[in-house]
Amino acid sequence: MCPSTMSGCKTRPSSKPLRLNHSLSTKNTRCSFLGFRIPSTFIVLDKKLVVGEFIHGEPHTEAMVGDVNIFMNDLDDPQMAEVEIMIAEQKSRGKGLAKESILLMMAFAIESFGIHLFRAKIGESNEASLNLFQKLGFKETSRSEIFKEVTVELPITESKSEELHQLIRNTVTHS
């Protein structure tokens, strides 16, 4: 999606990478026995770790630092998506990759799936993620003492939708 952070798609961390155009062609596929859409996962790249020239369509495994996911698994509200982000490489944290990746994934989900509500579940001790989601406008909706998690949500207003659509329009995509 974005040459600075995302390349390709995969459904699980251990699966073989798929090209973005393949993932887009399957984005509306549903698991028929449950009625769920399959999750969308994009790999986060740190462009400063790319060895040599950045070539679109190449996996650039040396620059893979994390992933961003959305899951649409609420039978009562199919336009609600849970969003997750992981920047696994310590040296790539604090560079804005998580923020950019979340915003691009949200824009993709709104445009592709008509999502109107985003939710994230964050470990209560994960201050960096809690701060990030709060800066993005997410508000705390619940806490689980058992799981030690904070649930935050962001309803998509018309102005937020337009802001995210503008982000997609300004993003270079490749098929």
Protein Blocks (a to p, Z undefined) as FASTA:
>chain_A
ZZmlggcjdfbfkbccddfklmmmmmmpccfknopacddddddddfklpgcjadehiaol
mlpgbdcddddfbfklmmbccdddddfblklgonlmmmmmmmmmmmmmmmmnopabdcdd
ddfklmmlmmmmmmnopacfbdcfklopacddddddfklmmmmmmmmmmpccdZZ
